[in-house]
Amino acid sequence: MLKLLALVFVAFFLLAAPAMAAAEHPAPPNSSYLFSGSGIAAGLGMGLTIIGAGIGFGKIGSAALDGMARQPEVAGSIQTAMIIIAAMLEGATLAAVVLSYLVAGGSSF
């Protein structure tokens, strides 16, 4: 029950900042409120992207080392394939992080 009460308190706290932020003068277009929805979405997107990339790199390395241990004579080709796949995963991760950053409104194009 205490966890639920704490969760409700945090939700009200996060939702109250944009609701109470009415000002006489409008904010500039690139400014954001504390705990805005796009900022939270971008933070969660970046975090999930990095977690997924870490899991992916771990699986790539594990499978490559397992294959090299089973067949040492093809270690060179396995290593080449591993580096290519890791580079593709890194590119997808970077694209997702940049997209999350743009969602947050941190960049103006």
C-alpha positions as CSV (number, residue, x, y, z in Angstrom):
1,M,0.0,0.0,0.0
2,L,2.9,2.3,0.8
3,K,4.4,1.7,-2.7
4,L,1.1,2.6,-4.3
5,L,0.8,5.7,-2.3
6,A,4.4,6.7,-3.2
7,L,3.6,6.0,-6.9
8,V,0.5,8.2,-6.8
9,F,2.5,11.0,-5.1
10,V,5.2,10.9,-7.8
11,A,2.6,10.9,-10.6
12,F,0.9,13.9,-9.1
13,F,4.2,15.6,-8.7
14,L,5.2,15.0,-12.3
15,L,1.9,16.0,-13.7
16,A,1.6,19.2,-11.6
17,A,4.6,21.0,-13.0
18,P,3.2,21.6,-16.6
19,A,-0.3,22.3,-15.2
20,M,0.9,25.0,-12.7
21,A,3.4,26.5,-15.2
22,A,1.0,29.1,-16.6
23,A,2.9,32.4,-17.0
24,E,1.9,35.9,-18.1
25,H,4.5,35.9,-20.8
26,P,4.7,32.8,-23.0
27,A,7.9,30.8,-22.9
28,P,10.3,30.8,-25.8
29,P,9.7,28.0,-28.3
30,N,12.8,26.0,-27.4
31,S,12.3,26.1,-23.6
32,S,10.8,23.2,-21.8
33,Y,9.2,22.7,-18.4
34,L,10.7,20.5,-15.7
35,F,9.5,17.0,-16.2
36,S,7.8,17.6,-19.5
37,G,6.3,14.7,-21.4
38,S,8.8,14.8,-24.2
39,G,11.7,15.0,-21.9
40,I,10.6,11.9,-20.0
41,A,9.9,10.1,-23.2
42,A,13.4,10.9,-24.5
43,G,15.0,9.9,-21.3
44,L,13.2,6.6,-21.3
45,G,14.0,6.1,-25.0
46,M,17.7,6.7,-24.5
47,G,17.9,4.4,-21.5
48,L,16.1,1.6,-23.2
49,T,18.2,2.0,-26.3
50,I,21.4,1.7,-24.3
51,I,20.1,-1.3,-22.3
52,G,19.2,-3.0,-25.6
53,A,22.5,-2.3,-27.1
54,G,24.3,-3.7,-24.1
55,I,22.3,-6.9,-24.3
56,G,23.0,-7.1,-28.0
57,F,26.7,-6.6,-27.7
58,G,26.8,-9.2,-25.0
59,K,25.0,-11.8,-27.1
60,I,27.3,-11.0,-30.1
61,G,30.4,-11.4,-28.1
62,S,29.1,-14.6,-26.4
63,A,28.1,-16.3,-29.6
64,A,31.4,-15.3,-31.3
65,L,33.6,-16.6,-28.5
66,D,31.5,-19.8,-28.3
67,G,32.0,-20.3,-32.1
68,M,35.7,-19.6,-31.9
69,A,36.1,-22.0,-29.1
70,R,34.3,-24.8,-31.0
71,Q,36.1,-24.2,-34.3
72,P,39.4,-22.3,-33.9
73,E,40.2,-22.7,-37.6
74,V,37.4,-20.3,-38.6
75,A,38.1,-17.7,-35.8
76,G,39.1,-15.0,-38.4
77,S,35.9,-15.1,-40.3
78,I,33.8,-15.2,-37.1
79,Q,35.7,-12.2,-35.8
80,T,35.1,-10.3,-39.1
81,A,31.4,-11.1,-39.0
82,M,31.2,-10.1,-35.3
83,I,32.8,-6.7,-36.0
84,I,30.4,-6.1,-38.9
85,I,27.3,-7.0,-36.9
86,A,28.6,-4.9,-33.9
87,A,29.1,-1.9,-36.2
88,M,25.6,-2.2,-37.5
89,L,24.2,-2.5,-34.0
90,E,26.2,0.6,-32.9
91,G,24.8,2.6,-35.9
92,A,21.2,1.6,-35.0
93,T,21.9,2.6,-31.4
94,L,23.3,5.9,-32.3
95,A,20.4,6.7,-34.6
96,A,17.9,5.8,-31.8
97,V,19.7,8.0,-29.3
98,V,19.8,10.9,-31.7
99,L,16.1,10.5,-32.5
100,S,15.3,10.4,-28.7
101,Y,17.3,13.6,-28.3
102,L,15.4,15.3,-31.1
103,V,12.1,14.2,-29.5
104,A,13.1,16.0,-26.3
105,G,13.4,19.2,-28.3
106,G,17.1,19.6,-27.3
107,S,18.0,20.4,-30.9
108,S,16.5,22.9,-33.3
109,F,16.7,22.3,-37.0
